[in-house]
Amino acid sequence: MAIRGKSFDFASKLHELRMSNKQSQSQLANILKVSQDTISLWELGKSYPDLKTFYEICKLYEVSADYLIGLREY
């Protein structure tokens, strides 16, 4: 999906953040109270979190929503 010419980069950003925090998909799933399969689907770009969970991911990793979807590089 593209947003104003930018790639919707949630899947790769989530994977990158999770790996840089040395978390497994299962560990992140436990924190967010979802299944490991759900994390896998998000990282594959096959589904996306609801707004509440998206907000929790931003808080957890201390990043902006713009960063998480690829609109900003920081």
The first five atom37 places (N, CA, C, CB, O) and aatype in JSON, in Angstrom:
{
  "aatype": [12, 0, 9, 1, 7, 11, 15, 13, 3, 13, 0, 15, 11, 10, 8, 6, 10, 1, 12, 15, 2, 11, 5, 15, 5, 15, 5, 10, 0, 2, 9, 10, 11, 19, 15, 5, 3, 16, 9, 15, 10, 17, 6, 10, 7, 11, 15, 18, 14, 3, 10, 11, 16, 13, 18, 6, 9, 4, 11, 10, 18, 6, 19, 15, 0, 3, 18, 10, 9, 7, 10, 1, 6, 18],
  "atom_mask": [
    [1, 1, 1, 1, 1],
    [1, 1, 1, 1, 1],
    [1, 1, 1, 1, 1],
    [1, 1, 1, 1, 1],
    [1, 1, 1, 0, 1],
    [1, 1, 1, 1, 1],
    [1, 1, 1, 1, 1],
    [1, 1, 1, 1, 1],
    [1, 1, 1, 1, 1],
    [1, 1, 1, 1, 1],
    [1, 1, 1, 1, 1],
    [1, 1, 1, 1, 1],
    [1, 1, 1, 1, 1],
    [1, 1, 1, 1, 1],
    [1, 1, 1, 1, 1],
    [1, 1, 1, 1, 1],
    [1, 1, 1, 1, 1],
    [1, 1, 1, 1, 1],
    [1, 1, 1, 1, 1],
    [1, 1, 1, 1, 1],
    [1, 1, 1, 1, 1],
    [1, 1, 1, 1, 1],
    [1, 1, 1, 1, 1],
    [1, 1, 1, 1, 1],
    [1, 1, 1, 1, 1],
    [1, 1, 1, 1, 1],
    [1, 1, 1, 1, 1],
    [1, 1, 1, 1, 1],
    [1, 1, 1, 1, 1],
    [1, 1, 1, 1, 1],
    [1, 1, 1, 1, 1],
    [1, 1, 1, 1, 1],
    [1, 1, 1, 1, 1],
    [1, 1, 1, 1, 1],
    [1, 1, 1, 1, 1],
    [1, 1, 1, 1, 1],
    [1, 1, 1, 1, 1],
    [1, 1, 1, 1, 1],
    [1, 1, 1, 1, 1],
    [1, 1, 1, 1, 1],
    [1, 1, 1, 1, 1],
    [1, 1, 1, 1, 1],
    [1, 1, 1, 1, 1],
    [1, 1, 1, 1, 1],
    [1, 1, 1, 0, 1],
    [1, 1, 1, 1, 1],
    [1, 1, 1, 1, 1],
    [1, 1, 1, 1, 1],
    [1, 1, 1, 1, 1],
    [1, 1, 1, 1, 1],
    [1, 1, 1, 1, 1],
    [1, 1, 1, 1, 1],
    [1, 1, 1, 1, 1],
    [1, 1, 1, 1, 1],
    [1, 1, 1, 1, 1],
    [1, 1, 1, 1, 1],
    [1, 1, 1, 1, 1],
    [1, 1, 1, 1, 1],
    [1, 1, 1, 1, 1],
    [1, 1, 1, 1, 1],
    [1, 1, 1, 1, 1],
    [1, 1, 1, 1, 1],
    [1, 1, 1, 1, 1],
    [1, 1, 1, 1, 1],
    [1, 1, 1, 1, 1],
    [1, 1, 1, 1, 1],
    [1, 1, 1, 1, 1],
    [1, 1, 1, 1, 1],
    [1, 1, 1, 1, 1],
    [1, 1, 1, 0, 1],
    [1, 1, 1, 1, 1],
    [1, 1, 1, 1, 1],
    [1, 1, 1, 1, 1],
    [1, 1, 1, 1, 1]
  ],
  "atom_positions": [
    [[0.84, -1.16, 0.0], [0.0, 0.0, 0.0], [0.89, 1.24, 0.0], [-0.96, -0.01, 1.21], [1.92, 1.24, 0.67]],
    [[0.53, 2.26, -0.72], [1.32, 3.49, -0.75], [0.52, 4.63, -0.15], [1.74, 3.82, -2.19], [-0.69, 4.75, -0.37]],
    [[1.19, 5.47, 0.59], [0.59, 6.66, 1.16], [1.41, 7.84, 0.66], [0.55, 6.6, 2.74], [2.57, 8.0, 1.04]],
    [[0.81, 8.68, -0.2], [1.5, 9.84, -0.76], [2.88, 9.48, -1.3], [1.63, 10.93, 0.28], [3.86, 10.16, -1.02]],
    [[2.93, 8.42, -2.05], [4.18, 8.04, -2.69], [5.14, 7.24, -1.81], [0.0, 0.0, 0.0], [6.18, 6.8, -2.28]],
    [[4.8, 7.06, -0.54], [5.66, 6.31, 0.37], [5.09, 4.92, 0.56], [5.81, 7.04, 1.73], [3.88, 4.72, 0.56]],
    [[5.96, 3.98, 0.73], [5.55, 2.62, 1.0], [5.03, 2.51, 2.43], [6.71, 1.64, 0.77], [5.66, 3.02, 3.36]],
    [[3.91, 1.85, 2.6], [3.38, 1.6, 3.94], [4.28, 0.54, 4.56], [1.87, 1.14, 3.91], [4.17, -0.64, 4.25]],
    [[5.16, 0.98, 5.43], [6.28, 0.19, 5.89], [6.11, -0.4, 7.28], [7.5, 1.02, 5.87], [7.1, -0.78, 7.91]],
    [[4.88, -0.5, 7.76], [4.65, -0.99, 9.12], [5.31, -2.34, 9.36], [3.17, -1.09, 9.38], [5.96, -2.53, 10.39]],
    [[5.15, -3.27, 8.44], [5.65, -4.64, 8.64], [7.16, -4.66, 8.9], [5.33, -5.52, 7.43], [7.61, -5.28, 9.86]],
    [[7.92, -3.99, 8.07], [9.37, -4.0, 8.24], [9.81, -3.19, 9.45], [10.05, -3.48, 7.0], [10.78, -3.56, 10.12]],
    [[9.12, -2.08, 9.74], [9.47, -1.29, 10.92], [9.21, -2.08, 12.19], [8.66, 0.03, 10.94], [10.03, -2.06, 13.11]],
    [[8.09, -2.78, 12.26], [7.79, -3.58, 13.44], [8.84, -4.65, 13.64], [6.4, -4.22, 13.33], [9.34, -4.85, 14.75]],
    [[9.19, -5.33, 12.57], [10.22, -6.38, 12.65], [11.55, -5.78, 13.13], [10.4, -7.08, 11.27], [12.2, -6.33, 14.02]],
    [[11.92, -4.67, 12.55], [13.18, -4.0, 12.9], [13.19, -3.59, 14.39], [13.39, -2.76, 12.0], [14.18, -3.8, 15.08]],
    [[12.1, -3.02, 14.86], [12.02, -2.6, 16.27], [12.06, -3.8, 17.21], [10.74, -1.8, 16.5], [12.74, -3.77, 18.24]],
    [[11.34, -4.84, 16.85], [11.31, -6.04, 17.69], [12.7, -6.66, 17.78], [10.3, -7.07, 17.15], [13.15, -7.04, 18.86]],
    [[13.37, -6.77, 16.65], [14.7, -7.37, 16.64], [15.71, -6.5, 17.39], [15.16, -7.59, 15.2], [16.55, -7.03, 18.12]],
    [[15.65, -5.2, 17.22], [16.6, -4.32, 17.91], [16.39, -4.35, 19.42], [16.48, -2.9, 17.39], [17.29, -4.0, 20.18]],
    [[15.21, -4.76, 19.85], [14.93, -4.9, 21.28], [15.1, -6.34, 21.75], [13.52, -4.43, 21.59], [14.75, -6.69, 22.88]],
    [[15.64, -7.18, 20.86], [15.94, -8.58, 21.18], [14.73, -9.32, 21.73], [17.07, -8.66, 22.18], [14.81, -10.05, 22.72]],
    [[13.59, -9.12, 21.05], [12.35, -9.79, 21.44], [11.97, -10.81, 20.38], [11.21, -8.76, 21.65], [12.14, -10.58, 19.18]],
    [[11.46, -11.91, 20.84], [10.88, -12.89, 19.91], [9.45, -12.44, 19.58], [10.89, -14.34, 20.52], [8.88, -11.58, 20.26]],
    [[8.9, -13.04, 18.56], [7.5, -12.76, 18.24], [6.62, -13.15, 19.42], [7.06, -13.51, 16.96], [5.65, -12.45, 19.73]],
    [[6.94, -14.24, 20.07], [6.14, -14.69, 21.22], [6.22, -13.7, 22.37], [6.63, -16.07, 21.7], [5.21, -13.43, 23.02]],
    [[7.39, -13.15, 22.62], [7.53, -12.17, 23.7], [6.71, -10.91, 23.41], [9.01, -11.79, 23.9], [6.01, -10.4, 24.29]],
    [[6.78, -10.42, 22.18], [6.0, -9.25, 21.82], [4.5, -9.57, 21.9], [6.37, -8.77, 20.41], [3.71, -8.76, 22.37]],
    [[4.13, -10.74, 21.45], [2.73, -11.16, 21.52], [2.22, -11.14, 22.95], [2.55, -12.56, 20.91], [1.11, -10.68, 23.22]],
    [[3.03, -11.64, 23.88], [2.63, -11.64, 25.29], [2.44, -10.23, 25.82], [3.66, -12.37, 26.13], [1.49, -9.96, 26.55]],
    [[3.34, -9.32, 25.45], [3.24, -7.93, 25.9], [1.95, -7.29, 25.38], [4.46, -7.13, 25.43], [1.25, -6.59, 26.11]],
    [[1.66, -7.54, 24.1], [0.49, -6.91, 23.46], [-0.8, -7.7, 23.64], [0.76, -6.74, 21.99], [-1.87, -7.26, 23.22]],
    [[-0.69, -8.87, 24.27], [-1.86, -9.73, 24.51], [-2.55, -10.16, 23.2], [-2.88, -9.0, 25.4], [-3.77, -10.11, 23.06]],
    [[-1.7, -10.58, 22.25], [-2.17, -11.16, 20.99], [-1.41, -12.47, 20.8], [-1.96, -10.18, 19.77], [-0.53, -12.8, 21.6]],
    [[-1.72, -13.19, 19.76], [-1.02, -14.45, 19.5], [0.27, -14.21, 18.72], [-1.92, -15.42, 18.73], [0.43, -13.18, 18.06]],
    [[1.18, -15.16, 18.8], [2.41, -15.09, 18.01], [2.08, -15.09, 16.53], [3.35, -16.28, 18.36], [2.74, -14.42, 15.74]],
    [[1.06, -15.83, 16.13], [0.62, -15.85, 14.73], [0.2, -14.45, 14.26], [-0.55, -16.83, 14.55], [0.45, -14.08, 13.11]],
    [[-0.42, -13.7, 15.15], [-0.82, -12.34, 14.82], [0.39, -11.47, 14.53], [-1.66, -11.73, 15.95], [0.41, -10.72, 13.56]],
    [[1.42, -11.57, 15.37], [2.65, -10.81, 15.15], [3.26, -11.2, 13.81], [3.67, -11.05, 16.3], [3.7, -10.34, 13.05]],
    [[3.29, -12.48, 13.52], [3.82, -12.98, 12.26], [3.07, -12.38, 11.07], [3.76, -14.51, 12.21], [3.69, -11.94, 10.1]],
    [[1.75, -12.36, 11.14], [0.94, -11.79, 10.05], [1.23, -10.3, 9.88], [-0.55, -12.01, 10.32], [1.28, -9.81, 8.75]],
    [[1.4, -9.58, 10.98], [1.73, -8.15, 10.89], [3.07, -7.96, 10.21], [1.75, -7.51, 12.28], [3.22, -7.09, 9.35]],
    [[4.06, -8.77, 10.6], [5.4, -8.62, 10.03], [5.47, -9.06, 8.57], [6.4, -9.41, 10.85], [6.37, -8.65, 7.84]],
    [[4.56, -9.88, 8.16], [4.48, -10.28, 6.76], [3.64, -9.3, 5.93], [3.9, -11.69, 6.65], [3.55, -9.43, 4.71]],
    [[3.02, -8.34, 6.59], [2.16, -7.37, 5.9], [0.83, -7.94, 5.48], [0.0, 0.0, 0.0], [0.18, -7.39, 4.59]],
    [[0.42, -9.03, 6.1], [-0.84, -9.68, 5.72], [-2.02, -9.2, 6.55], [-0.71, -11.18, 5.86], [-3.17, -9.41, 6.18]],
    [[-1.74, -8.55, 7.67], [-2.78, -7.91, 8.48], [-2.13, -6.82, 9.3], [-3.53, -8.95, 9.4], [-0.9, -6.7, 9.32]],
    [[-2.94, -6.04, 9.96], [-2.45, -4.9, 10.72], [-3.18, -4.83, 12.05], [-2.62, -3.59, 9.93], [-4.31, -5.3, 12.17]],
    [[-2.53, -4.23, 13.06], [-3.17, -4.14, 14.37], [-4.32, -3.13, 14.36], [-2.14, -3.75, 15.43], [-4.38, -2.24, 13.51]],
    [[-5.22, -3.29, 15.33], [-6.25, -2.28, 15.5], [-5.6, -1.02, 16.07], [-7.4, -2.79, 16.43], [-4.43, -1.04, 16.48]],
    [[-6.33, 0.06, 16.1], [-5.77, 1.35, 16.5], [-5.23, 1.34, 17.93], [-6.83, 2.43, 16.37], [-4.17, 1.9, 18.18]],
    [[-5.93, 0.71, 18.85], [-5.47, 0.64, 20.24], [-4.13, -0.09, 20.33], [-6.53, -0.07, 21.12], [-3.22, 0.37, 21.03]],
    [[-4.0, -1.2, 19.64], [-2.76, -1.97, 19.67], [-1.65, -1.22, 18.95], [-2.97, -3.35, 19.03], [-0.5, -1.26, 19.39]],
    [[-1.98, -0.55, 17.86], [-1.0, 0.27, 17.15], [-0.43, 1.33, 18.1], [-1.64, 0.95, 15.91], [0.78, 1.56, 18.13]],
    [[-1.29, 1.96, 18.86], [-0.87, 2.96, 19.85], [0.03, 2.32, 20.9], [-2.1, 3.6, 20.53], [1.03, 2.92, 21.29]],
    [[-0.3, 1.13, 21.36], [0.51, 0.42, 22.35], [1.9, 0.1, 21.79], [-0.19, -0.88, 22.8], [2.89, 0.16, 22.52]],
    [[1.98, -0.24, 20.52], [3.28, -0.51, 19.89], [4.11, 0.77, 19.86], [3.09, -1.07, 18.45], [5.3, 0.73, 20.17]],
    [[3.51, 1.88, 19.51], [4.22, 3.16, 19.5], [4.75, 3.48, 20.89], [3.3, 4.29, 19.01], [5.9, 3.9, 21.04]],
    [[3.94, 3.29, 21.9], [4.37, 3.56, 23.28], [5.48, 2.61, 23.7], [3.19, 3.45, 24.25], [6.48, 3.03, 24.28]],
    [[5.32, 1.34, 23.4], [6.29, 0.33, 23.8], [7.68, 0.64, 23.25], [5.84, -1.04, 23.32], [8.67, 0.58, 23.98]],
    [[7.74, 0.99, 21.97], [9.02, 1.23, 21.32], [9.42, 2.71, 21.3], [8.98, 0.7, 19.93], [10.47, 3.08, 20.76]],
    [[8.57, 3.56, 21.88], [8.84, 5.0, 21.96], [9.13, 5.6, 20.58], [10.02, 5.26, 22.89], [10.12, 6.29, 20.38]],
    [[8.22, 5.31, 19.65], [8.32, 5.85, 18.3], [6.99, 6.52, 17.94], [8.67, 4.73, 17.27], [5.95, 6.23, 18.54]],
    [[7.05, 7.4, 16.96], [5.82, 8.05, 16.49], [5.07, 7.13, 15.53], [6.15, 9.4, 15.81], [5.64, 6.21, 14.95]],
    [[3.81, 7.4, 15.39], [3.0, 6.67, 14.41], [3.56, 6.9, 13.01], [1.5, 7.1, 14.48], [3.59, 5.98, 12.19]],
    [[4.0, 8.13, 12.73], [4.59, 8.45, 11.42], [5.81, 7.57, 11.14], [5.0, 9.94, 11.35], [5.98, 7.08, 10.02]],
    [[6.64, 7.38, 12.14], [7.81, 6.52, 11.96], [7.38, 5.08, 11.67], [8.72, 6.57, 13.2], [7.91, 4.43, 10.78]],
    [[6.42, 4.61, 12.45], [6.01, 3.21, 12.35], [5.4, 2.86, 11.0], [5.03, 2.89, 13.45], [5.46, 1.71, 10.57]],
    [[4.8, 3.84, 10.35], [4.23, 3.53, 9.03], [5.11, 4.04, 7.88], [2.83, 4.14, 8.91], [4.72, 3.98, 6.72]],
    [[6.29, 4.55, 8.23], [7.25, 4.91, 7.19], [7.16, 6.31, 6.64], [0.0, 0.0, 0.0], [7.74, 6.6, 5.6]],
    [[6.45, 7.21, 7.32], [6.36, 8.58, 6.85], [7.52, 9.44, 7.33], [5.06, 9.19, 7.29], [7.82, 10.48, 6.74]],
    [[8.18, 8.99, 8.4], [9.35, 9.67, 8.94], [10.44, 8.65, 9.19], [9.02, 10.43, 10.25], [10.16, 7.47, 9.38]],
    [[11.66, 9.1, 9.18], [12.79, 8.2, 9.37], [13.29, 8.16, 10.8], [13.91, 8.6, 8.47], [14.3, 7.51, 11.07]],
    [[12.63, 8.82, 11.71], [13.05, 8.83, 13.12], [11.88, 8.69, 14.04], [13.8, 10.1, 13.45], [12.05, 8.67, 15.26]]
  ]
}
